[in-house]
Amino acid sequence: MTFQLNTSLTIALGAKTAQSLKKSFDMHTVEDLLRHFPRRYAKRGELTPMDSLQLDENVTVMAEIQSVKKRPMQKKRGHILEVSVTDGSASLTLTFFNQDWRERDLRPGRMGLFSGKISSYQNKRQLAHPIYLLAPDNEDLDPEAIETFARPLIPVYPATSTMPTWRIEKMLSLVLDGLSESIDDGLDAEIVGQYSFYSLFESFQKLHRPSTLEEVEAAKQRFVFLEALQYQLILLRNRALYAKANAKPVTAGANSLLATFDADLPFELTQGQLRVCDEIFGDLAQPHPMHRLLQGEVGSGKTVCALRSMLRVIEGGGQAALLAPTEVLAWQHFRSISALLPQNINVTLLTGSMKAASVRNALESIADGSSNIVIGTHSLIQDRVEFQNLELVVIDEQHRFGVEQRAALASKAPAGLRPHVLVMTATPIPRTVAMTVFGDLDISTLQELPQGRKQIETFVVDMNAKPHHVERAWNRIIEEVSHGFQAYVVCPKISPKVSEEQDAESNESHLNDVEGVMKYLSHGPLKSLRLAQLHGRMTSDEKETTMQAFTLREIDVLVATTVIEVGVDVKSATVMVIMDADNFGISQLHQLRGRVGRGEHPGLCLLMTKADPDSSSRIRLDAVASTLDGFKLSEVDLEQRREGNVLGSQQSGVRSSLRLLRVLRDEFIIESARSWAQSILEKDPDLTSHQQLRMSILALENQSEAEYLEKV
C-alpha cells in the first residue's frame, strides 16, 4: 500500500499503534509521524553524555554496562537488580524489581540503548524499569538489533516512557517504506531550484534514515524554509486584512489638548518619545486601523506615548481604552494617568473587584461617552461594557492576553469600524523574533531613558560562598530607608511547601517565599522597619490598600511576588533584593529591577542565589548583572531557552508549532522567506494557485498555538 501525507495512522500502522501515537503525541496522520523529527543522532559506538541528564526527564542513553548486582528488598519479598551503566562521562543505575531473569542479558561489557524517566534514589540518578535494546555480542544475532546498530547514525526521537525512541523508529520505518514519492508540500519549483532543496520524499528519508550529519542538515533546510514561509504568509495575509478594514482617521483637533498636556508635563519628552508619537499619529490619520507594537526598555516612557495618542483621539471626540493584565497595574495606570491629565478629561476605572454601584456608574459613563479614557482589566471585554465611540485600544503587556480577549475589545467600536490598536511591551524583542512573530505589526522602539533617570546597579550575591554579603544586603536596605527611600524584597512563591517545614526565624538559608521571608525579616535584620507583603492570594482591596500605603511611604519594605513585575511606579523605591533569583527568567529579572531607580536617584538590585557558579542559572544571573540593555539580554534569553518557550507556552500559554526553525540562527532564511511570501501574495493573494500552502497555513491558524500569531 502506498501512503500519502494525509493517510490515517490507523490505516498505515493499525488501530492499536495509532491509538498509542495519538495518546503520546497527538498524532493522527502519516505526516504527523513523519514530522516527529529526531532531536539528535547517536553515532554507532559513540557514548551519549550522561552528566547533563535532568530529573524527571524522559531520556534515551547509549551506554556500556559496568556492573550488575542483586540484593534482597528490605521490607518486601523479592530482589532488586541494580545495573550500573556508563558513557564515559557519568554513571547511571538501572533498577529492576523482581526481574532476576534480566541478569542473563544485562552482562558487564555489553552496549545498549536504555530509555526511561530519570529519578533519584539516595542522591543517585537512576532509571527504574527502563526499556532497552542491547547490541549483539554472540552468534544468536537479533535482526532488529543488527539493523539498529549497523547504521552509521541512529536517530533519537522525543519519546515517552511508554513510547521509546526505537518504537517510534520502527513505526517510521514502516511508513517510510510505503511512502509515495509524489508527496508535495506546496513549495514552488522555483524556490526548490534556487536553494537546491531535496524533494520532500528525499528530505523525509534522509532525516529519518541518514548516512551523514551533513545529509541531515541538507534535508532539514527544506523544512526550515517551509516553516518560515508559512509564518510569513500568515503574517502578511493578516497585514493585508488590516489594510482592508475601516477605521476613523484621527487628526489633530482644534482645542489642542495635546499642546496643553505637553506644556504641563513635569518633564521633557525625549527625542525617542517624540519620534514614536509621530509614527503613531501617522497611523491614526489613516482610514484603516493602526496595528502597532511599541516596545521599550523598562522606564523608557511608553505610557506617556500611549497617553498622548489617547489625547489625540479624545480631541476628535473619540474614546480610548487601556487594557492592563492585572488589577495592581490597572490601578497604577489609573492613578498615574489621572495625575497627569487636566480635570476636564474623565478617566474611568473598571475592574472585577469594584463594588456594584461603582461598576454601574462606570458602565453608564462609558456607554454615554462621558468617559474619555477607560482603564481596566479583563472586565473591559465583558458583553455588558458598551462604548459610545471607541476609537483607540491600548494593550499593555500584550502577550498576557489571548486573541479572543483582544478581539472582544476591538469589536466594541462603532458598527462598520475597527479601532486603532497599540500594543505595548517592556520585554525587548530580538529583531528576528519581531520578524517571525510580530511581522504583521508595525514596530516602534524606545531605548533611551527619560532625562534625569539614573542607572540601576545589579550584583549577584552568592549565598553559599559569601554569606556575609547577605547580611550586607539587609544593612543596605536599612541605610536606604534611613535616607528616606524604600525597598522591595521579591520572592518566587507565596508560602513554603508542606514538605519544607522550615522555621523562617532560624533558617535563613531556605527562605524563598513571601510568608517565610516576611516572618524572618520582621523578627530579624529588618525588625526596625515597616514591612508589608503583597501577593496574588490577597484580595484586590488588600492589594490596592497595600500599594497605596507603599506609594505614600507608609511602608518601608514591600515583600512581594512578581505581582510587582509590570507597571508599578514608586519613584522613592531605590533597592530591590530578589530571593532565589535563579528561579526567574532573564526577561522577568530585567522587568523586576526596572521597579527601582525610577526617579532621580540610582537604583540597586541584588540577585540572591545558591546556584553553582558554573551552572546555566548562574550564567543567566551574571548576564543580567552585566548589562541594562534589554535587547542584548533578550538574545541571551533566546539562546538559553528552547525557542518554543519564547514563541509559545511562555508567551501565549500554548505550545509553539515551530519544529526546526530557530529565529536567531535562521535570520537569513526568515528574511528570504518573507521576500518570497510577499512575491507569492502579490501574484496570488488568495493562494488559489497554492492550495497545498493554503491548507497548511489554515491548519496552523486553526491550531491553538496560532493565536500567538494573530494580533487583533
C-alpha positions, -999 to 999 in steps of 0.1 A, spaced: 0 0 0 12 35 -8 9 62 18 1 99 12 7 126 38 -29 126 49 -32 88 52 -46 79 86 -22 62 110 -49 37 117 -46 26 80 -9 28 79 0 11 113 -31 -4 127 -56 8 153 -36 -2 184 -4 16 173 -23 46 160 -40 49 194 -7 48 212 7 76 190 -24 97 195 -22 93 232 16 100 234 20 127 208 -15 137 195 -6 122 161 -33 113 136 -18 112 101 13 99 83 25 135 80 22 139 118 45 110 123 70 120 96 73 154 112 82 140 145 119 148 138 148 133 157 161 155 184 196 143 178 216 114 162 238 89 180 268 75 162 275 38 165 299 33 193 297 69 205 287 73 241 259 97 248 269 123 275 250 114 307 264 141 330 237 166 319 207 144 325 179 162 344 155 147 370 121 138 356 134 139 320 124 111 296 157 101 281 174 76 259 211 70 266 237 48 248 259 33 274 281 3 284 271 -20 313 297 -17 341 284 -40 368 254 -60 378 244 -68 414 213 -83 430 202 -76 466 171 -85 486 144 -59 492 143 -47 528 106 -46 535 92 -69 508 99 -104 494 120 -105 463 151 -89 449 163 -57 433 185 -59 403 209 -29 400 227 -24 368 254 3 366 260 18 331 284 45 319 290 65 288 324 76 300 313 110 314 290 97 342 273 67 356 236 58 359 218 30 377 192 8 361 168 -7 386 146 -37 381 123 -52 408 118 -89 409 131 -94 374 161 -116 382 160 -132 347 173 -100 332 207 -108 346 212 -132 318 212 -104 292 225 -75 312 261 -85 314 291 -62 320 307 -50 288 275 -51 267 264 -19 249 228 -8 246 202 19 243 184 25 276 152 45 278 131 58 307 125 86 331 153 99 353 146 97 390 168 99 421 174 74 450 198 82 478 211 111 458 220 89 428 203 92 394 185 61 382 162 47 355 136 24 371 124 -4 348 139 11 316 131 -2 282 163 -12 265 178 -26 233 212 -44 235 238 -47 209 245 -83 199 277 -99 213 273 -136 203 261 -158 175 224 -155 183 220 -123 164 188 -103 168 179 -89 133 164 -58 147 194 -51 169 217 -57 139 197 -32 118 198 -6 145 234 -8 154 248 -14 119 238 21 106 263 49 108 237 72 126 209 63 149 181 88 152 170 95 188 134 108 189 115 128 215 100 99 235 79 90 265 82 61 290 56 41 270 67 52 236 106 48 235 127 60 206 131 27 189 94 20 188 90 54 171 118 45 147 102 11 139 68 28 131 86 54 109 104 27 90 71 11 81 57 44 70 88 54 50 88 20 32 53 27 19 56 65 13 46 78 -21 74 96 -39 49 121 -53 42 138 -20 43 176 -21 44 204 5 35 232 -20 69 248 -24 73 264 -58 97 246 -82 115 280 -85 122 280 -47 133 244 -47 156 251 -76 171 283 -62 181 267 -29 188 232 -43 164 215 -18 159 178 -18 124 166 -29 100 163 0 102 124 -3 140 126 -1 140 150 27 119 127 49 141 97 40 174 115 47 162 129 80 149 96 94 175 73 77 206 94 74 241 83 64 259 115 75 252 146 96 258 167 65 230 149 48 207 156 78 215 193 77 208 195 39 175 177 44 164 200 72 167 231 51 135 224 31 115 221 64 131 251 80 124 273 49 88 259 47 81 268 83 95 303 78 74 307 47 42 295 63 46 320 92 54 349 68 24 341 47 1 342 78 16 374 90 14 392 56 -21 380 50 -31 394 84 -15 427 75 -35 428 42 -67 421 61 -60 450 85 -54 473 55 -89 464 41 -107 472 74 -122 506 81 -113 529 109 -120 566 116 -90 587 106 -78 607 137 -61 640 131 -51 670 153 -80 686 170 -88 723 172 -88 726 210 -51 715 213 -55 692 243 -21 677 234 -3 710 234 -17 718 269 -8 684 281 28 687 269 32 721 284 20 708 318 43 678 319 67 678 348 95 665 325 107 670 289 98 644 263 128 625 248 135 626 211 126 589 211 92 596 225 85 624 200 96 601 171 74 572 183 44 595 187 49 609 152 48 573 139 16 566 159 0 598 148 7 590 112 -11 556 116 -40 572 134 -46 596 104 -52 566 81 -87 553 72 -76 518 82 -69 506 117 -34 511 132 -18 479 144 15 490 160 37 474 186 55 498 209 84 481 226 107 499 250 131 494 278 118 494 313 111 530 323 116 544 288 83 562 288 59 540 267 29 550 288 33 587 281 34 579 243 2 559 247 -14 588 267 -5 613 240 -21 590 215 -53 588 236 -55 626 238 -52 629 200 -83 606 198 -101 625 225 -96 658 207 -117 644 179 -145 632 201 -135 595 204 -129 573 234 -98 553 243 -94 521 263 -63 508 281 -63 471 289 -40 460 317 -32 424 327 -36 428 365 -56 449 389 -25 462 405 -13 476 371 -48 489 362 -49 509 395 -13 521 389 -22 534 354 -54 550 368 -35 569 395 -6 580 373 -27 589 342 -53 608 363 -24 628 380 -10 639 346 -43 649 329 -63 681 333 -95 676 354 -118 680 323 -106 647 310 -127 619 325 -107 588 334 -128 558 344 -115 526 361 -133 492 357 -121 461 374 -137 429 387 -133 438 423 -152 471 423 -184 474 442 -217 471 423 -226 508 425 -191 518 412 -194 494 383 -228 506 374 -216 542 373 -186 533 353 -207 514 327 -231 543 324 -203 568 317 -186 545 292 -219 540 273 -229 577 272 -194 588 261 -187 609 292 -157 586 300 -129 598 277 -103 572 288 -113 538 303 -87 518 321 -94 482 332 -86 445 333 -104 417 316 -136 433 329 -135 456 298 -142 428 274 -175 418 291 -206 420 269 -222 445 293 -195 470 286 -206 493 257 -186 522 244 -202 551 226 -173 558 203 -143 536 209 -115 546 185 -83 535 202 -74 504 222 -41 503 241 -30 469 253 -3 468 280 19 437 281 1 423 251 14 387 255 -8 382 286 -40 384 266 -54 358 242 -67 366 208 -103 362 218 -100 388 245 -83 413 222 -110 406 196 -138 411 221 -125 446 230 -118 456 194 -154 446 185 -168 474 207 -160 501 181 -189 517 162 -206 495 136 -186 490 105 -154 503 120 -124 488 138 -105 507 165 -69 516 161 -47 493 182 -15 500 200 1 471 219 30 477 243 57 455 258 86 462 281 101 429 271 126 437 243 122 416 213 151 404 191 148 415 155 143 380 142 116 373 168 99 405 158 101 395 121 88 360 128 61 366 154 51 403 150 56 406 113 20 417 108 25 447 131 44 479 126 70 482 153 82 513 172 111 511 197 120 532 226 155 527 240 167 559 256 156 567 292 139 600 302 162 628 313 173 625 349 166 588 351 195 571 369 211 538 361 205 506 381 234 487 395 229 449 397 250 424 416 248 387 421 250 377 458 264 341 462 246 330 494 269 299 497 303 314 490 297 348 506 270 346 533 283 379 548 271 396 517 235 386 526 238 404 559 252 434 540 222 434 517 198 438 547 220 466 561 219 483 527 181 484 529 183 499 563 207 526 550 184 534 521 153 537 543 173 560 567 178 583 538 140 584 530 139 557 503 121 524 501 128 488 491 113 457 475 121 421 485 109 397 458 103 360 464 95 333 438 65 319 458 40 329 484 43 302 510 66 271 516 56 236 505 43 215 534 73 192 530 98 220 536 85 226 572 110 253 578 114 278 607 118 311 589 132 328 620 161 304 625 168 291 590 176 319 566 192 296 540 159 282 529 140 314 526 123 319 492 86 325 500 68 357 510 55 344 542 88 330 554 108 360 543 83 383 559 85 365 592 123 363 591 129 399 583 103 414 606 117 395 635 153 397 624 175 420 604 147 445 594 127 444 626 132 482 630 115 489 596 78 490 585 72 458 564 42 446 544 35 418 520 19 418 486 9 386 466 -17 371 444 -37 354 473 -47 388 487 -80 403 478 -80 432 453 -88 457 481 -60 444 502 -35 447 473 -47 482 465 -46 493 501 -10 480 504 2 496 472 -14 529 482 4 528 516 37 519 499 32 548 474 25 572 503 57 559 521 38 544 550 56 512 543 94 509 541 99 475 526 74 456 504 79 418 504 62 406 473 59 381 445 62 390 408 28 408 411 50 440 411 68 429 379 50 453 355 40 489 357 45 496 394 60 531 396 72 542 430 99 568 425 112 566 461 120 528 458 157 525 452 167 490 462 154 455 454 165 422 467 154 391 447 155 359 467 165 327 448 169 348 417 178 317 397 141 308 398 133 337 374 140 341 337 161 368 322 132 389 310 115 387 344 146 398 362 150 427 338 114 437 344 116 434 381 147 455 386 130 482 365 108 489 395 137 507 413 156 537 402 126 552 386 131 587 400 162 609 402 181 585 425 201 555 413 187 520 418 203 489 433 193 453 425 207 423 444 202 389 430 204 363 458 213 328 447 227 295 458 233 283 422 266 268 414 290 293 397 293 272 366 256 264 362 234 278 334 213 295 361 243 314 374 254 323 338 219 337 333 222 359 365 257 371 356 243 382 322 216 402 339 241 418 362 265 427 333 241 449 313 210 470 314 205 466 276 173 446 274 178 438 237 211 421 245 195 402 273 166 391 251 191 374 228 209 357 257 174 346 269 166 332 235 199 314 232 194 298 266 158 287 264 140 265 239 126 287 213 93 270 216 90 286 250 99 320 237 73 318 209 48 295 225 39 284 260 58 311 279 41 338 260 7 325 250 1 296 273 2 270 245 27 250 226 47 265 198 43 250 164 79 257 155 98 225 149 131 232 132 131 269 126 153 289 150 148 326 149 183 336 159 202 311 138 179 313 108 178 351 103 188 349 66 162 322 59 134 342 76 143 373 56 143 353 24 111 336 32 94 369 39 105 381 5 91 350 -12 59 353 8 55 389 -5 61 378 -40 36 349 -38 9 370 -23 13 398 -49 6 373 -77 -18 351 -58 -33 369 -28 -59 342 -20 -34 314 -26 -58 298 -51 -28 285 -71 -10 274 -40 -36 251 -25 -11 230 -5 4 260 11 -31 275 17 -42 243 35 -10 241 56 -13 277 69 -50 272 75 -41 242 97 -16 264 116 -42 291 120 -67 266 133 -44 253 160 -45 268 194 -8 279 192 -16 300 162 -34 325 185 0 339 193 5 349 156 -28 368 153 -29 404 165 -63 420 167 
